[in-house]
Amino acid sequence: MATVTDYETAALRAAARPLTGGASDYDPLLDLVGDARFVLLGEATHGTAEFYDERARITRRLIEEKGFTAVAVEADWPDAWRVNRYVRGEGADPDGNAALSGFERFPAWMWRNTSVLNFVEWLRKRNDAAGASGNAAKAGFYGLDLYSLFTSIQEVLRYLEEVDPVAAEETRRRYACFDHYDQDSQHYGYAASVGLSESCQKGVHAALHDLQQRAFDYMQADGACAEDAFFYAQQNARLVKNAEEYYRTMFRGRISSWNLRDSHMAETLDALARHLSRPGAPAKIVVWEHNSHIGDARATEIGRQGEWNVGELARKAYGQDACLIGFSTYHGRVTAASEWDGPAEHKHVRPGMPGSYEHLLHSVGIERFFLPLRDPGPARDVLMEERLERAIGVLYLPRTERQSHYFMAQLPQQFDAVIHIDRTSAVTPLDATSGWHSDEPPETYPQGL
């Protein structure tokens, strides 16, 4: 319904926990998390500063107070691994800005921004102190996504050249079928999917299989940090296998490629948890991804069309060990592009549409609040009515707002809690262009209508 009633507003206001910036803001959230091992923190856009900053605030508390030892983000595995080495005091990068410089692919601002830089520097200092005291484990930073096909190929080969040059030559031969595409993953996917060229499927499967078969020998011969080095190479090889399939299927339709991507991210999360777990000390991981990935897809119209996502798969795999936290905003500014591979722009976010969750949460009249959704009560009953929900990704197209950015959902089935920040600001890219710094013209420009 488009009209918000006084009863609905009162029910939500009674359940809302205001966020004032104080140290105890997220006490109710940590109580909700309890002993859960996987806390999935969302975002309603890929370019809102408050979403990044509040996720960082929550993550700091999860690391310090609940023993979480990994942050897994919607980023490519090799680029995030470089950051991981920096925050753990390894590698050659002198500072966080340099460690984040691997993020060159569009949209670089998702991870090369001031909010992420601040968190990375905090994590490095925290890990340095933990290593010096010996009283706490260092926390890492990892990527879950699969877009780094060609970078991951090079990383697999680099590893094998160090531990097994003969296997490196064989793997190079298997990966050679990608050489014709000049580092263009989509070109490969199109050519293979329509039969213009042979797929590389057999080669990437064989490369992963052979690497896994020699795991024991490689970890015995590779010296210090052998387990981490092998895990990094193995995940790159798994990424190459899954990315090859992803790019082949992306021209068949959105659902099949989406499901492959989210299955890969869920598999990577599970592999990371197994790698980091120790006897009597199972790994505890914070996930940073878009709401569309970490909210349970079964509670949305997109799920009814056949899509699944990380949130759904996490609930199925981990049950109460997974806690899903969504984020929402009513209006403000966002960093986003107008077309794929386009420059980062500083855009106005339109007010949430009548009939949307954004509009309903705005009516509560509290600028920032945390809203638990698990327990029965009037607020949960109000939110159980299916409504529109907004999702802004790396593109924001306000002229087609309803068609491009809204879908139907049931919020209490999708998330365990939601954080609403009524007015938000754009995340600041580390490499902002003059176009980002200039004010966006009105949407009616130049007609003025």
C-alpha positions in Angstrom: 0.0 0.0 0.0 1.2 3.5 -0.8 -0.3 5.3 2.3 1.5 4.8 5.6 -0.9 4.6 8.6 -0.3 5.9 12.1 -0.4 2.4 13.4 2.4 1.3 11.1 4.6 4.2 12.0 4.0 3.8 15.7 4.8 0.0 15.6 8.0 0.6 13.8 9.1 3.5 16.0 8.5 1.4 19.1 10.8 -1.4 17.7 13.5 0.9 16.3 16.8 1.3 18.1 18.2 4.8 17.3 21.8 5.1 16.2 23.5 8.1 17.7 27.1 7.5 17.1 27.7 6.2 20.6 29.8 3.2 21.6 26.7 1.2 22.5 24.9 1.8 19.2 25.3 -1.8 18.1 24.9 -3.6 21.4 21.5 -5.0 20.2 23.0 -6.1 16.9 25.8 -8.0 18.8 23.1 -9.6 21.0 21.3 -10.7 17.9 24.5 -12.1 16.4 25.1 -14.2 19.5 27.4 -17.1 18.7 26.8 -17.0 14.9 29.9 -17.6 12.9 28.8 -15.8 9.7 27.6 -12.2 9.8 26.5 -10.9 6.4 26.4 -7.1 6.2 24.6 -5.6 3.1 24.3 -2.3 1.4 21.5 -0.8 -0.7 24.0 0.8 -3.1 27.6 0.2 -4.1 28.4 3.9 -3.5 27.1 5.1 -0.1 29.6 6.3 2.5 27.4 5.5 5.5 27.0 1.9 4.5 30.7 1.4 4.3 31.4 3.3 7.5 28.7 1.5 9.5 29.8 -1.9 8.3 33.3 -1.0 9.4 32.0 0.1 12.9 30.1 -3.2 13.3 33.1 -5.3 11.9 35.5 -3.7 14.4 33.3 -4.7 17.2 32.9 -8.3 15.8 36.7 -8.6 15.6 37.5 -7.2 19.0 34.6 -8.5 21.0 33.5 -11.8 19.3 36.7 -13.1 17.8 36.0 -12.7 14.1 39.1 -13.3 12.1 38.1 -12.6 8.4 36.3 -10.0 6.3 35.1 -11.4 3.0 34.0 -8.9 0.5 32.3 -8.6 -2.9 35.6 -8.2 -4.6 38.0 -10.2 -6.8 40.1 -12.8 -5.0 43.6 -11.8 -6.1 43.1 -8.0 -5.6 41.7 -8.6 -2.1 44.5 -11.0 -1.3 47.0 -8.2 -1.8 45.1 -6.2 0.8 45.1 -9.3 3.0 48.9 -9.5 2.9 49.1 -5.8 3.8 46.8 -5.9 6.8 48.6 -9.0 8.1 52.0 -7.2 7.8 53.2 -9.2 4.7 54.0 -8.1 1.2 55.8 -5.0 0.0 53.0 -2.4 -0.1 54.0 0.6 2.1 50.5 1.7 2.9 46.8 0.9 2.4 46.5 3.1 -0.6 49.2 1.0 -2.4 47.6 -2.2 -1.2 44.3 -1.2 -2.7 45.9 -0.3 -6.1 45.1 -3.7 -7.5 41.5 -2.7 -7.8 41.7 -1.3 -11.4 38.7 -3.0 -13.0 35.4 -1.1 -13.1 34.0 -0.1 -10.7 37.2 0.7 -8.9 35.5 3.1 -6.4 33.8 0.1 -4.7 37.0 -0.7 -2.9 39.3 2.2 -3.8 37.5 4.7 -1.6 38.3 6.6 1.6 36.0 4.5 3.7 37.6 1.3 2.8 41.1 2.8 3.1 40.3 3.9 6.7 39.2 0.4 7.6 42.2 -1.2 6.0 44.6 1.1 7.9 42.7 0.3 11.2 42.9 -3.4 10.5 46.7 -3.2 9.9 47.2 -1.3 13.1 45.0 -3.7 15.0 46.8 -6.7 13.6 50.2 -5.2 14.4 49.2 -4.8 18.0 47.7 -8.4 18.1 50.9 -9.8 16.7 53.0 -8.0 19.2 50.9 -9.0 22.2 50.3 -12.6 21.0 46.9 -12.4 22.7 44.7 -12.3 19.6 44.7 -13.8 16.1 45.3 -11.5 13.1 42.2 -10.8 11.0 42.3 -11.1 7.2 40.7 -9.4 4.2 39.5 -11.7 1.4 37.5 -11.4 -1.9 34.6 -13.7 -2.9 33.9 -12.6 -6.5 34.9 -14.2 -9.8 35.6 -11.5 -12.4 39.4 -11.8 -12.3 39.7 -14.6 -14.9 43.0 -13.4 -16.5 44.6 -12.1 -13.3 43.8 -15.5 -11.6 45.4 -17.4 -14.5 48.6 -15.4 -14.1 48.6 -16.1 -10.3 48.1 -19.8 -10.8 51.1 -19.9 -13.2 53.2 -17.7 -10.9 52.7 -20.1 -8.0 53.5 -23.2 -10.1 56.6 -21.6 -11.6 57.9 -21.4 -8.0 56.9 -24.9 -6.8 56.7 -27.1 -10.0 58.0 -25.5 -13.2 57.1 -28.7 -15.2 53.4 -28.4 -14.0 53.5 -24.7 -14.8 54.3 -25.4 -18.5 51.5 -28.0 -18.7 49.0 -25.6 -17.0 50.1 -22.8 -19.3 49.3 -25.0 -22.3 45.9 -25.7 -20.8 45.1 -22.0 -20.3 46.5 -21.1 -23.8 43.1 -21.3 -25.4 42.3 -17.9 -23.7 45.2 -16.3 -25.5 43.1 -15.3 -28.5 40.9 -13.0 -26.6 43.3 -10.3 -25.5 42.3 -10.3 -21.8 38.6 -9.8 -22.8 36.5 -12.2 -20.7 33.2 -11.3 -22.4 34.7 -11.7 -25.9 35.7 -15.3 -24.9 32.2 -16.0 -23.4 30.4 -14.8 -26.5 32.6 -16.7 -28.9 32.4 -20.0 -26.8 28.7 -19.7 -26.2 27.6 -19.3 -29.8 30.1 -21.8 -31.1 32.5 -19.5 -32.8 35.4 -21.1 -30.9 36.1 -24.1 -28.7 35.5 -23.6 -25.0 38.3 -23.8 -22.5 36.2 -25.9 -20.1 38.3 -29.1 -20.2 41.5 -27.3 -19.7 40.4 -25.3 -16.7 39.0 -28.4 -15.0 42.1 -30.3 -15.6 44.3 -27.5 -14.3 42.3 -27.4 -11.0 42.3 -31.2 -10.7 46.0 -31.5 -11.1 46.8 -28.7 -8.6 44.5 -30.4 -6.0 46.1 -33.8 -6.6 49.5 -32.4 -5.8 48.5 -30.4 -2.8 50.5 -32.5 -0.3 53.7 -32.4 -2.2 53.5 -28.7 -2.9 52.8 -27.8 0.8 55.7 -30.0 1.9 58.1 -28.4 -0.5 57.1 -24.7 -0.3 58.5 -23.9 3.1 57.0 -21.3 5.4 53.4 -20.2 4.8 53.0 -23.1 2.4 49.4 -23.7 3.4 48.4 -20.1 2.7 50.3 -20.0 -0.6 48.6 -23.2 -1.8 45.2 -22.1 -0.7 45.6 -18.8 -2.6 46.7 -20.7 -5.8 43.9 -23.3 -5.4 41.2 -20.6 -5.0 42.6 -18.8 -8.1 42.4 -22.1 -10.1 38.8 -22.6 -8.8 38.0 -19.1 -9.8 39.3 -19.7 -13.3 37.1 -22.8 -13.7 34.0 -21.0 -12.4 34.7 -17.8 -14.3 35.1 -19.7 -17.6 31.6 -21.2 -17.1 30.2 -17.8 -15.9 31.3 -16.0 -19.0 30.0 -18.8 -21.3 26.6 -18.7 -19.7 26.1 -14.9 -19.3 24.8 -14.7 -22.9 22.1 -17.3 -22.1 20.3 -15.1 -19.6 20.6 -13.3 -16.3 19.4 -16.1 -14.0 21.9 -18.8 -15.0 24.9 -16.4 -14.8 23.7 -14.8 -11.5 23.3 -18.2 -9.9 26.8 -19.3 -11.0 28.3 -16.2 -9.6 26.6 -16.4 -6.2 27.3 -20.1 -6.0 31.0 -19.3 -6.5 30.9 -16.7 -3.8 29.2 -19.1 -1.4 31.7 -21.8 -2.3 34.6 -19.4 -1.7 33.1 -18.4 1.7 32.9 -22.0 2.7 36.4 -22.8 1.5 37.7 -19.8 3.4 35.9 -21.0 6.6 37.4 -24.4 6.3 40.9 -23.0 5.6 40.8 -20.6 8.6 39.2 -23.1 11.1 41.3 -24.9 13.7 40.5 -27.7 16.0 38.1 -26.4 18.6 38.1 -22.9 17.0 35.9 -22.7 13.9 36.4 -19.6 11.8 34.1 -16.6 12.2 33.7 -14.4 9.1 32.1 -11.0 8.3 30.8 -10.7 4.8 30.4 -7.3 3.0 28.2 -7.5 -0.1 25.2 -5.9 -1.7 21.7 -6.5 -0.2 20.8 -8.4 -3.4 23.5 -10.9 -2.5 23.2 -11.3 1.2 19.4 -11.0 1.7 17.6 -14.3 1.3 16.5 -14.5 -2.3 13.5 -16.7 -1.4 11.9 -13.6 0.1 11.9 -11.7 -3.2 10.2 -11.7 -6.6 13.6 -12.4 -8.1 13.9 -15.6 -6.1 10.5 -16.7 -7.3 11.9 -16.3 -10.9 14.6 -18.9 -10.1 17.5 -16.9 -8.7 19.4 -17.8 -5.5 22.1 -15.9 -3.7 24.7 -16.0 -1.0 22.2 -15.2 1.8 19.9 -18.0 0.8 22.8 -20.5 0.4 24.3 -19.3 3.8 21.1 -19.9 5.6 20.7 -23.4 4.0 24.3 -24.3 4.9 24.8 -22.7 8.3 21.3 -22.2 9.7 21.3 -20.0 12.9 25.1 -19.7 12.4 24.3 -17.1 9.7 23.0 -13.6 10.5 21.8 -11.4 7.7 21.8 -7.6 8.1 20.4 -5.4 5.4 20.8 -1.6 4.9 18.4 1.0 3.6 18.2 4.7 2.7 15.5 7.1 1.7 17.4 9.7 -0.2 20.8 11.5 -0.5 23.8 11.1 -2.8 25.6 8.1 -4.3 28.7 7.4 -6.3 27.6 5.4 -9.4 28.0 5.3 -13.1 25.4 5.9 -15.8 26.7 3.1 -18.1 29.0 0.1 -17.7 32.6 1.0 -17.7 31.6 4.7 -17.3 33.2 7.2 -15.0 32.1 7.5 -11.3 29.6 10.2 -10.9 28.3 12.0 -7.8 24.5 11.5 -8.2 21.4 12.5 -6.3 19.3 9.6 -5.0 15.6 10.2 -5.4 13.3 9.8 -2.4 12.0 6.3 -1.9 8.8 5.6 -3.9 5.4 5.5 -2.1 4.7 1.8 -1.4 8.3 1.0 -0.8 10.1 -0.1 2.3 12.3 3.0 2.0 9.2 5.2 2.1 7.8 3.3 5.1 11.1 3.4 7.1 11.4 7.1 6.3 8.0 7.7 7.9 9.3 6.4 11.3 10.9 9.9 11.6 14.3 8.7 13.1 17.4 9.6 11.1 19.3 6.4 11.8 18.1 3.3 13.5 18.6 -0.5 13.9 15.5 -2.6 13.5 15.6 -6.3 14.5 13.2 -8.5 12.4 13.4 -12.0 13.9 11.0 -11.8 16.8 7.2 -11.8 16.4 5.5 -8.5 17.2 3.6 -5.6 15.6 6.7 -4.2 13.7 7.4 -7.5 12.1 3.7 -7.9 11.2 3.7 -4.5 9.5 6.9 -5.3 7.5 5.6 -8.8 6.5 3.4 -7.1 3.9 5.2 -7.4 0.6 6.5 -4.0 -0.7 8.8 -2.5 -3.2 12.5 -2.5 -2.2 15.3 -0.5 -3.9 18.6 -1.8 -5.1 21.2 0.5 -6.6 24.3 -1.2 -7.9 27.3 0.3 -9.8 24.8 2.0 -12.2 22.1 4.4 -11.1 19.4 5.3 -13.6 16.9 7.6 -11.9 15.0 8.2 -15.2 13.9 4.6 -15.1 13.9 4.2 -11.3 11.0 1.8 -10.9 12.0 -0.6 -13.7 15.8 -0.4 -13.0 16.0 -0.4 -9.3 12.9 -1.8 -7.5 11.6 -5.3 -6.9 9.0 -6.8 -4.5 10.2 -8.4 -1.3 9.2 -9.4 2.3 11.8 -7.7 4.5 11.5 -9.9 7.7 12.0 -13.0 5.6 14.9 -11.5 3.7 17.0 -10.2 6.7 17.4 -10.8 10.4 17.6 -7.1 10.9 17.9 -3.9 8.9 19.8 -0.6 9.4 18.0 2.4 8.0 19.9 5.7 7.4 17.4 8.2 6.1 19.7 10.6 4.3 23.1 9.3 3.0 26.1 10.7 1.2 28.3 9.4 -1.6 31.4 7.4 -0.9 34.6 9.3 -1.9 36.7 7.5 -4.6 40.5 7.6 -4.0 40.8 8.4 -7.7 37.9 10.8 -8.2 37.8 12.6 -11.5 36.9 16.2 -12.0 33.4 14.9 -13.1 32.8 13.4 -9.7 33.7 16.6 -7.9 31.5 18.7 -10.1 27.9 18.9 -9.0 25.4 16.8 -11.0 23.0 18.8 -13.1 19.3 18.6 -12.4 17.5 15.7 -14.0 15.5 18.1 -16.2 18.7 19.6 -17.7 18.8 21.1 -20.3 15.1 21.3 -20.9 14.3 22.5 -17.4 11.0 20.6 -17.4 
